[in-house]
């Protein structure tokens, strides 16, 4: 493998992360399929480089690792926010249903003091 193909792999993964961040920020669905294969390919390519080239690539690899870690943390935070929203909606739905039942059991809307 050449250094150029290593650069191309770095660029692809960095673009993937950037695109994923844009989608996450927009609240859109993200497709993570293929990322693992890209990272594996990059690692294998870096291992085939000379010692000097591997050392030069290590800085970029560390940066990439940090970006992936941050993206993962942001994805978990977004997932947790969505879970909280879903739980909240469920509670609101239960409360609304309970109020309807309470209204129905209260003489179907008659006010206190209303006589038949």
Secondary structure in CASP SS format (residue, H / E / C, confidence):
PFRMAT SS
TARGET T0000
AUTHOR 0000-0000-0000
METHOD secondary structure of the structure
MODEL  1
X C 1.00
X C 1.00
X H 1.00
X H 1.00
X H 1.00
X H 1.00
X H 1.00
X H 1.00
X H 1.00
X H 1.00
X H 1.00
X H 1.00
X H 1.00
X H 1.00
X H 1.00
X H 1.00
X H 1.00
X H 1.00
X H 1.00
X H 1.00
X H 1.00
X H 1.00
X H 1.00
X H 1.00
X H 1.00
X H 1.00
X C 1.00
X C 1.00
X C 1.00
X C 1.00
X C 1.00
X C 1.00
X C 1.00
X C 1.00
X H 1.00
X H 1.00
X H 1.00
X H 1.00
X H 1.00
X H 1.00
X H 1.00
X H 1.00
X H 1.00
X H 1.00
X H 1.00
X H 1.00
X H 1.00
X C 1.00
X C 1.00
X C 1.00
X H 1.00
X H 1.00
X H 1.00
X H 1.00
X H 1.00
X H 1.00
X H 1.00
X H 1.00
X H 1.00
X H 1.00
X H 1.00
X H 1.00
X H 1.00
X H 1.00
X H 1.00
X H 1.00
X H 1.00
X H 1.00
X H 1.00
X H 1.00
X H 1.00
X H 1.00
X H 1.00
X H 1.00
X H 1.00
X H 1.00
X H 1.00
X H 1.00
X H 1.00
X H 1.00
X H 1.00
X H 1.00
X H 1.00
X H 1.00
X H 1.00
X H 1.00
X H 1.00
X H 1.00
X H 1.00
X H 1.00
X H 1.00
X H 1.00
X H 1.00
X H 1.00
X H 1.00
X H 1.00
X H 1.00
X H 1.00
X H 1.00
X H 1.00
X H 1.00
X H 1.00
X H 1.00
X H 1.00
X H 1.00
X C 1.00
X H 1.00
X H 1.00
X H 1.00
X C 1.00
X C 1.00
X C 1.00
X C 1.00
X C 1.00
X C 1.00
X C 1.00
END
